Amino acid sequence: MAKIEQTLIARYAFDALTPKDTILKLFVNNAYLGQGDSGPIYGFEQAAHYHFQKEFAAFRWEEYLSLIAMIRAPNAFHYMNKPNANRLRVARIKKMLSGEYVPKDNSDQFYDRE
């Protein structure tokens, strides 16, 4: 089932006629954000309930960024299990959002080491 979902997401994400807000909704609802007690956690809403016991709509900016930080590697940047790694990644994301740093490309993982 997961492969079918990934295929459908890829189909819409790479279709030039698909609106960006639709692509973002697909991503936000399907991003893998770690393992829960009863299996994998997909999407920001499910992650908000599992990790923070609240609705995603009620998130503060810092909570939102802590989930964003987990996207690349949920176990390595888990906000509870690896708080220092998550905090550092959130700081790097803030630098990027403020324009203080511009990544070289999409795979630029080391943008904190200039």
C-alpha positions in Angstrom: 0.0 0.0 0.0 2.8 2.4 0.8 4.4 2.0 -2.6 1.0 2.8 -4.3 0.8 6.0 -2.2 4.3 6.9 -3.1 3.6 6.3 -6.8 0.5 8.5 -6.7 2.3 11.3 -4.8 5.2 11.1 -7.3 2.7 11.3 -10.2 1.1 14.5 -8.8 4.4 16.0 -7.5 6.0 15.8 -11.0 3.0 16.8 -13.0 3.6 20.4 -14.0 -0.2 21.1 -14.0 -0.6 20.1 -10.4 -1.0 23.2 -8.2 1.8 23.7 -5.6 -0.7 23.8 -2.7 -1.9 20.3 -3.8 1.7 19.0 -3.8 2.3 20.5 -0.4 -0.9 19.0 1.0 0.2 15.6 -0.3 3.6 16.0 1.3 2.3 17.3 4.6 -0.2 14.4 4.9 2.3 11.7 3.8 5.8 12.5 5.1 7.3 9.8 7.2 8.0 11.2 10.7 9.2 8.2 12.7 7.8 5.1 14.3 5.0 5.1 16.8 3.7 2.5 19.3 1.5 1.0 16.6 3.6 1.5 13.5 4.9 4.2 11.2 3.8 7.8 11.6 2.9 9.6 8.4 2.0 13.2 8.0 2.1 16.2 10.2 -1.3 15.7 11.7 -0.6 12.2 12.9 2.8 13.3 14.2 1.3 16.2 16.1 -1.1 13.8 17.8 1.5 11.2 18.6 4.5 13.4 19.5 2.8 16.5 21.0 -0.8 15.3 21.9 -2.4 18.2 20.1 -3.9 19.2 16.7 -1.4 20.3 14.1 -3.4 23.5 13.7 -2.6 24.4 17.3 1.2 24.1 16.8 3.5 26.9 17.7 6.3 27.8 15.3 9.0 26.0 17.2 6.9 22.8 17.3 6.3 23.0 13.6 10.1 23.5 12.9 10.9 20.5 15.2 8.8 18.3 12.9 10.3 19.9 9.8 13.8 19.0 11.2 12.8 15.4 11.5 11.8 14.9 7.8 15.3 14.1 6.4 16.0 11.5 9.2 13.3 11.1 11.8 15.4 8.9 14.1 18.6 11.0 13.9 16.7 14.3 14.5 13.8 13.1 16.8 12.8 16.0 19.0 12.6 13.9 22.2 15.1 11.2 21.6 17.8 13.4 20.0 16.9 16.9 21.4 20.3 18.4 20.7 20.4 17.2 17.1 16.9 18.5 16.6 17.7 21.9 18.2 20.8 22.3 16.0 18.8 21.3 12.8 16.0 23.8 13.8 18.7 26.5 14.1 20.0 25.7 10.7 16.5 25.7 9.2 15.9 29.2 10.7 19.2 30.4 9.1 18.0 29.2 5.8 14.5 30.7 6.2 15.9 34.1 7.2 18.2 34.1 4.1 21.3 34.0 6.3 22.3 30.8 4.4 21.4 29.6 0.9 22.0 25.8 0.4 24.1 24.9 -2.6 21.5 22.4 -3.8 18.8 20.1 -2.4 21.3 17.6 -1.0 23.2 20.2 1.0 23.2 18.5 4.4 26.2 20.3 5.8 25.0 23.9 5.5 26.0 24.6 9.2 29.7 23.9 8.4 30.7 26.9 6.3 
